[in-house]
Amino acid sequence: MAADCKSAAPCELRRFESSPVHQDIAFTLSVKEFRLSRFSIAILAYVVLGVLAVTTLDQAVSVAGRQVPLSVITLVVLGLFAFRTWLHHKRELLERTELSEREPDEKAVVAPRRSA
């Protein structure tokens, strides 16, 4: 791999570890330090959106002849997204565990992940 961007081949994949995608966010509150992973931030965002939905959406919609509050529909959708996020997080943990248990020879033959 080339040392700088100008001398690198155009088709070569470069990964910059200083990118925010590769780092955890850390907060220091008084004495303790909290590390927030991407999963924690996503779940926190779902919770904030859920609280905002409950406090701001007060209309009802007719669903199959019944009046259902719009906030309930929003919470169901947010719950499904949170469940999907949790499943993805668990899958990544399982893949990471399986990869660390393999021998070094087998690590080189890992199939590329399929993007969703």
Contacts in CASP RR format, 6 or more apart in sequence:
PFRMAT RR
TARGET T0000
AUTHOR 0000-0000-0000
METHOD contacts of the structure
MODEL  1
MAADCKSAAPCELRRFESSPVHQDIAFTLSVKEFRLSRFSIAILAYVVLG
VLAVTTLDQAVSVAGRQVPLSVITLVVLGLFAFRTWLHHKRELLERTELS
EREPDEKAVVAPRRSA
1 8 0 8 1.000
1 12 0 8 1.000
1 14 0 8 1.000
2 8 0 8 1.000
2 9 0 8 1.000
2 12 0 8 1.000
5 14 0 8 1.000
8 14 0 8 1.000
15 22 0 8 1.000
16 22 0 8 1.000
24 35 0 8 1.000
24 36 0 8 1.000
24 37 0 8 1.000
25 35 0 8 1.000
25 36 0 8 1.000
25 41 0 8 1.000
26 33 0 8 1.000
26 34 0 8 1.000
26 35 0 8 1.000
26 36 0 8 1.000
27 33 0 8 1.000
27 34 0 8 1.000
27 36 0 8 1.000
28 34 0 8 1.000
36 44 0 8 1.000
39 85 0 8 1.000
39 86 0 8 1.000
39 89 0 8 1.000
42 82 0 8 1.000
42 85 0 8 1.000
43 82 0 8 1.000
43 85 0 8 1.000
43 86 0 8 1.000
46 78 0 8 1.000
46 79 0 8 1.000
46 81 0 8 1.000
46 82 0 8 1.000
46 85 0 8 1.000
49 74 0 8 1.000
49 78 0 8 1.000
50 74 0 8 1.000
50 75 0 8 1.000
50 78 0 8 1.000
53 71 0 8 1.000
53 74 0 8 1.000
53 75 0 8 1.000
53 78 0 8 1.000
54 71 0 8 1.000
54 75 0 8 1.000
57 69 0 8 1.000
57 70 0 8 1.000
57 71 0 8 1.000
57 74 0 8 1.000
58 69 0 8 1.000
58 70 0 8 1.000
58 71 0 8 1.000
59 69 0 8 1.000
59 70 0 8 1.000
60 67 0 8 1.000
60 68 0 8 1.000
60 69 0 8 1.000
60 70 0 8 1.000
61 67 0 8 1.000
61 68 0 8 1.000
61 70 0 8 1.000
61 73 0 8 1.000
62 68 0 8 1.000
63 73 0 8 1.000
88 116 0 8 1.000
99 107 0 8 1.000
99 110 0 8 1.000
END
